[in-house]
Structures are given as structure tokens and as C-alpha cells.
Amino acid sequence: MQWNKPCAAAALFLSAMSATALAADFPSAAESDPARLGWMVGSPPPEERMIRFADGSYFQFPAMRWSVAHFRQLMPTVNVSRGLSAPGSLDKRLDEGIDDLTFTPTQSDTPMTWAQSLQENYTDGIVVLHQGDIVYERYFGVMKPEGQHGAMSVTKTFIGTLAAQLVAEGKLDPARSVASYVPELAASAFGSATLRQLMDMTTGIRFSEDYSDPNADVWAHAAAGNPLPKPEGYTGPRSYYEFLQTVQSEGEHGEAFHYRTANTDALGWVLARVTGRTVAELLSEKVWRHLGAEQDAYMSVDSTGTPFAGGGLNLGLRDLARFGEMVRQQGRYNGQQILAPEVVEDIRAGGSQEAFAKAGYAQLDGWSYRNMWWVTHNPQGAFMARGVHGQALYIDPTAEMVIARFASHPVSANAANDATTLPAFNAVARYLMEAEAPQ
């Protein structure tokens, strides 16, 4: 029996839409506003406004604009505790001038304002920090300051950062093989890769992440991780760990960057094996309890309770900004040294630009990938975390700026919003630097 594709998408929090689709083919941000459309309002909601996990309707646009802020209502999750201490303060000095900033999107001759870009990219919430203070904060649709939102593949950055911290603590050796940490992966393609190759996604594994291809490996991965009972006749892997053991080799390790979600799940397994903690517990113990977070975070899990390391984190927007500010400040935040400074130094230095170039990201020329962070190598030394449908955490050390954004863009691939997003972020950075420049 063929696995139901919408249910597979549910497990991965990914859309089956083609990356080549245009946002112009969909209703605008205003037209698809989930609050305006009244999804899941009523006791019970009317059938035409009901959203369910089991049938995949929760991730069909525009319903997914509600779902990304309510995943916990629809699927099993595990907590990432902030502990019992008081939240850390975030001072505000709001700058209303940011809305009127103008920039020109890539490959366009038509200027756009910052405020217009938020609608263009189906923004659900955005916070800009400058020197640690909130200078801009907006929420749209059903996203609220006290709400949580799916981080999608920004999750990978949290996992990569945890791994880098364990390297700094001497608990992981990036030169060792993956199989030396997780013997169950010895016969898989991961087994002969080094931990460094796993952390930088230069493994030679066979794993297609083409969401428009119904036979892509990403759907087999999703089927394995789906927490619902498997359909009659299903004979594939029944958990993320089982799936990882089936991944075969393709190409040589270390030759080229290939963005593949399975790498992060394998790294999560290494972290769990070495520490005796799930990645949700490890994130709480290493970061969340020290960050002064306002809210607990949470992660989706498979049928065995294993957190989805590749994309299952959900958190508050201000807490995402806090994490970014901690990284900007060399791992120190809330009066504590949370990450070793060398972790941040290693991320900022970036990975192999030559290996990254082989992946063919036309809009990311000159970038690299390190510890599951995307490094721009621009003059300001910016680096970021990226997730499908427009999730972003952008850190510009020179501008002393952090931007945290949640979004629900109808197209999964960030190529659909990069032409607007990246120039917009740079425009805010320039504005903030000019405001601080001596007159």
C-alpha cells in the first residue's frame, strides 16, 4: 500500500508544493490571513474550517497559516523546559522609521518598503534587536507574542549548535566516524562519515529532498517518522532511527554540500547517544534554562517519542531572538556564558565555500555552511538559520543586529522569498549602522 503523502508531509512539517511555484499563484497574505478566514473557530468549527492532522489538511495552503502557530494541538510533542527562573528582560526602544525603509529586491527594478516586504513574505511575526534591545516587533494573523510557531529547519541550527558545544566541551570529536558513536549506523551511508561531515552536511548519502517528487526519499523519511499508526501493508521503517539505518551511499563524503534533513536526524542520534539525553532535554539543559526564555519550547516526536531533530522545534518569537542575541554576544547572555566563545567563532568563520558552491544556490553565491548555520561571508559577517516557508534567524555582528522571523509563505523553498528577504535584512542593518554613526 502506498503511504498517504499528505500524512507524510505532516510528519516533516514540509509542503509538497514545488519549489518552482510562484507566490503569485496563491492568495495574498491579506487574503489568506488565518484570523480573517476563521480557521478552527467554533465548538466545533464548521467542517469547511476544520483542520486535521491525520488527513494532511493541516498543511494545505492557506490552512497551514493557522497550523504553524498551533502544531501542539494537532500532533504529539515533548517539552523543552525553560526551568522555573524568571524570564530575562528585553528592553524596548521601538523605531517606527523601519517600516518606511526602502530597498530593491534582487533581480527587480521596483523599490519596496520594509512594511511591504512583510506582507510579500507572508510574515507571521518578526522581531528586530539592536544592541540587545527590541527596536521593531510585529505580529500578524493568529500569531501572538505569547504564542509559539514552528521553526521548521531552523531546528537544525539548534542541533548543530548543541553539537558544536559538545565538541568544545571535549565530549565529541569531529574527526571520529559516526559509526563510532552510533554502531547501529555502521552499515548505513552515515557510518563512514566523520562527525564534521555530518555537522556541515557534506556527507555522501542518497537522499532526495525534492518535495515535488512523490518518490523522493524525503517522503520515506516522513512516513517513518509519522506518529500515526501505519496503514495496513506498510513494511517500511517505523521511526526516525529505523529510517536512518536504511540510508545508502551516493558520492563521496566531504566533497560537496548537500542540504539533507536526514543528516540532522543522524546528528541528533549521536547527541542522544553520547549524552544520554534526547535533543529536547539537551536543548533545555544546555540553553533554554539559561537563556531567560519567556516560554517553554516544544518538539514534535515520532511514534517512539524521538524528537524530530531535522525540523520539529516550536518556540516563541522573542525567545528565538534571545537565542540569536546570545550567539551574537559570543555565547554570553542573561549574565551567563551559555556557549563557549569558540563555538561562535567557528560558526562565524564558516565552512568550505567551494563545497557549498557545488550545491548550486543561485541566490547564495559565496556562502558556506558550518555547524548547520548558513554563513553569508558578506562584509558585515552575517550568518543565519533558515527554515522552509520563511523561518529565519539573521545575525549581523557589524550592525549589532538580530532579526527573528516566523512566516507561512505558500512556497516551501526559501528561494521563493530570498530575493525580498535578504535585501530587506541588509537594509535594516545599514539603517541601524547609519543611526549609530557619528554625525
N, C-alpha and C positions, 0 to 999 in steps of 0.2 A: 504493500500500500504506500502511495506517495504521501510524504509528510505534508501537512497543510502549510503552505507558505506564509499566510498571514500570522499563524501561530508561531512559526519560526522567527518571523520578524519581531514578534512580541518579546521573545527571549533576548534578543540582541538590542532592542531599542533602536533598530535601524529601519529606514524606509526602503521599500522595494522599488522606489522610483528611480528612473535612470538618472545618472549624474549629468547627462547632457540635456535634461529637461530644463526649460526656462521658467523662471518665476512668473513671467508674463502670462504663462498658460494657466495660472491659478488666480483665485480671488485675491485682492489686495489685502494688506494687513488689516485695514479698517473693515473691509467686507467679511474677513474671516475671523474677526475678533471673537474669541470664545465666550466672553461675557455677553456680548451683543447677541450671539446665536443661542445662548441659553442651554449649553450642553449640561446634562446631568442636574438640571434644576427641577425639583418636584419630588413628591413622595408617593410613588416612584416617578421618575422623569417619564415623559411620553416616549413611546418606542422610537420615534424619529430623532430623539435627542438622548437616547440611551447609548452608553459606551461600554463595551465589554472587552475583557482581555482574551477570553477563550476563542472568539471568532475573528480576532485581529482587527476589529473595528476601531479599537483604541488608537491604532497608529495609521489610520487613513486620514489624509488631509481633507477638511480642516479640523476634524475631531481631535487630532493629535495635539493641537494647540492647547486644548484643555488637559490632555493626558500627561504632557510633560511636566505639569505642575501638580499632578495627583497620582503618580505611579504607585504610591503606597496603598491607595485604595483599591488597586486592581491586581496586585501580584504579591507574592511572599517576599519579605525583606528582612534584613538584620540591621540592628542599630550600630552606629558609630558614635559612641558616647562622648559628650563634651565634659563629663565629670560633674561635680557639684559646686565648683567655684563660681564666683560671679563673672559675668561676661566682661571682657575688656572694653574700654570706651573707644568710640570712634568719633572724634570731633568733626564738626561740620563748618565749612565756610563756603557756602554754595556760590557758584559763579554762573549767573544767568546768561552771561555772554557766550557760553559754549554753544548754546542752541543755534546761534546765528553764525557760527564759524562756517566758512565755505571752503570747499576743496573740489577737485575734479577727479571723478572716478577713473581708474585705469582704462585705457582704450576708449575714452569718451572726451568730447569737447564741451560737454554741458556741465557747468558747475552745480553743486548740490550743497545744501546746508547740512550741518550735523543733525539737526532735528529731522530733516527729510530722510537721512540715511537710516535712522532708527526704524522708520516705517518701511523703508525699502528692504531692510533685512529682517523684518518680522520680529523685532525685538520684544521680548517679554519683560526684561528688566536689565538695567545697566547702572553700574556704579563706577565713578572715576575718583581715584585717590590721587592727591598731590601732596608729597611730603607727609604722607600718612593720614591726611585729613580728607573727608568726603567733600569734593567740590562739585559733584554732579551725581544725581540719583533720580531714576525714573522707573516706574512700573507700568505695565500695560496688560490689558486683558484680565485674566484671572490670577496673575502673579502678584503677590503681596510681599512686603518686607519680611513678614513673619512666615512666609511660605518657603517651600523647598522645590527644587527643579532638577530634572535630570541633567547631569553633567555630560552624559554620553562619553565620548572618548577623552574628554578632559580627565576622566578617571585614570587613564593610562599614565598621565603625568604624575598623579599622586603615587601610583605604584612604582614608577621609575624613580621618583624622588626617595621613597622609602628604601628601595634597593641601594641607591647611591649612599644613603645614610648608613646602611648596614656595612657597605664597603668601607666607609670612613671609620666605622667602629671596629673594623677588623673581623667582622662576622661573616663577610662574604669576600671571595677572591675573584675579581673579574676575569682572571686568566684561566680559572678552572672550568671544566666542562659541566654542562647542565646535568648530564647523567651522574656526575659525581655527587650532586646534591639530591637528585631525584632518580634513583636507579630505574624506576618504572618507565622513564622516558628513554632509556638506553637504546631501545630498538626503533625509536621514532627518529624523525629528522632532527629533532631538538637535541638528542643525546650527545652528538659530537660537536655541537656548537659551544662556544665559550659563553660565559655569563655576560661578558661585554658585548658580544654579538647579539645576544638576546635583548639586552638593555637598549641597544642602538638600532634594533631591527635590521640587522644585516645578515640574518640567518638565511640559509638556502632551503626554504621549505616550500612545498606545494600547497598553496592556499590562495585561492582566488577570492578577492573581496569586491567583485563586481556585482552589486546588488540587483542590477537589471538582468542578470543571468540566473534563471531558476535552478541551474545545475551547479552554480558556484559553491565552493567549499564553505563559504560563509553561512550558507543555509544548513549544511550538515552540522556545522558548529552550533548554530542556533537551535536546531532540532535536539541535539544532545543536551543543551543547557535549559531547554524549556521545562519549567517546573510542573507542567500539567501531565497527567497520565499519558503515556504514549499510546498511539492508536493501535488497533488490532493489526498484527502483521509487521509492526515495526521491529527491525532487527539491528538497528544501529546503536551507537554509543548512547548511554543514558545519563551522562553527566559531563561536565566540562573536563574533568580529569580523564575520563574514559576516552573522550574525543581526542585529547592531546596525544594519547598513545598511538593513535592511528595516523598521525600526520606523516607524510612521506617527504623524501628529499627532492629538491629541484634546484639546480645550480649549486654554487659553492658558497660556503659560509664566508662572510667578511668581504665579499666583492661589491655588493650593491645594497642600497637601502630599499627595502620593500615594506610598505606600511601594511601590516597584517595583525589583526586583532588577536589571533592565536598566540602571538609572541607574548603579549601581556598576560594572558591567562597562564602560560607556562612560567613566566616570571613570578606571578602570584603563587604558584605552586612551590617554587623554590623558597620564597619568603616564608610561606606557611611551614614548610618542612624544617627550615633552619631555626625558626623562632618558636615553633610550637603554637603559633597564633594564626588565626585567619587574617586575611588582609584587612578586614573590618576592625578586628581587635587591635591589630598592629597600628593602623592609622589612628585609632583612638589613643593608644598608649604613647605613641611617638609624637603625635602632632596635636590632635583635637583637644586633648585635656590640657594642653599648654598654651593654646592659641588665644584663649579668651573668647572662644566661639560663642555666639548667641544661641545657637541651636545644635541639637544632635544632628548628625547626618545619618544617612542610611544607605544600604546597598541591596540590590536585588540578588536573589540566590537561585541556584538550580534545585533539582528535586532532592539532592543530598545536603542542602544547606550551604553549599560552597558559594561565597560571594563572587559575582561577575567582575573580575579584575579588569576586563577589557572595556567596560562601559557602564557599570551598574551603580555608580555613586550618585546620590541625590543630596543636595545641600542648599543652605540659604545663600543668597547672593552676597550679602555683606561678609559672610564667613569665607566665601571664595575670595573676595577682595582682601580679607585679612591674611589668608594664606599667601596670596601674591605679594602683599607688603612684607610679610616675614621673609620671603625669598629675596625680595629687593634689598632688604636690610641684612643680607649675608647670613640669613638664618636666625637672626635675633629679633624677638618680638615679645610684647607683653611682659617685659622685664626678664626674659629668659633667652638663653641660647638654645633654640629648639633643634636646628640643624647645624651640623658642623660647617664652618665657613668654607672649607674646601669643597663641600658638596655644591654650593652655589657657584664657586669659581669654576668648577669642572663643567657645570651646565652652561655658563656664560661663554666659556671657551669654544663650545660647540663640538660637533663631531666632524666626520670626513665630508667635506663639500663635494669631493669627487664621487664618493659613494652615493650621496644624496642626488647629485645631478642625473644619475642613471635612472632615477625613478620618473623623470620627465615632467615635473611640476612646472608648467609654463609660467605661472604667476609667482613662483617662489625661487626665482633664479638667484643663485649664490647662497641659498640657505643650507642648513645642515640639521641633523637630529642627534640629540645627546640625552641619555637617561630619560627618554620619552618626552623631551621638550623639543619644540621647533625653534631653531635659532636663526634669526634673520641675517646676522653679520652686517647689519646696516651701520651707518656712522654713529648711531646712538647706542648700539649694542643691545637692541631689543630682542626679546625672546618670548615665546608664548606657548600656551596649551590650547589645543584645538579639539572640538568635538562636532560631530555631524549636526546638521540643521542650525549651525551658527553659534554653538557654545564657544566661549573664548575667555582666556585669561592672558592679558597682554602686559608685559613688564618692560618699561623703558627706563633703564637706570640713569641715563643722562638727564632726562626730563623729570626724574624722581616721581614717575607716574605709574599707576597700576589701573588697568581697566578690566573689570569683570562683567561679562555679558552672558545672559541666557536668552535664547531665541527659539523660534519654532518655524524656521524657513521651510517652505514646502519641498525644497530640493535638499537631499541629504548631503551631497558633496559640498565642501567649502569653496570649491571653485566657483560655485554659483553666487557667493557673496564676497569673495576676496577682493574683487575689483572695487567694491564700495568700502568694505571693512578696513582694509589695510591703509588706504589713503586717509580715511576718516580718523583712524587712530593716530596716524602721523600728524594730522592737522591739529589735533588736541595737544599732542606733545609739543609741537612748535609754539602753539599759543601759550602754553604754560611756561615754557622756557623764556619766551619773549616777555611775559609778565614779570618774571623774576630778574630779567636783565637790568643792569644799572641804566638809569635814564640820563 
